Amino acid sequence: MLIKNRVMREFFYAFGDFFMWIFENTIEPLGNIPNNAAILLGFVGLFIWLRMQARFNAEAKANGTLK
């Protein structure tokens, strides 16, 4: 049982070290770019969805199925 715990601990520490390396070497140097990209992507998706919803509403109104 002790060996299993040590193996699991080593695995999770290695996993955490990997993510720390990823964060320190890729995300951190990018600064605020990933945040701005996520916000921009969200707004683009919002405007696409609103345009599609307007088309669906116009079609439903023309068919008389809009409640």
Buried (B, 14 or more C-beta within 10 A) or exposed (E): EEEEEEEEEEEEEEEEEEEEEEEEEEEEEEEEEEEEEEEEEEEEEEEEEEEEEEEEEEEEEEEEEEE
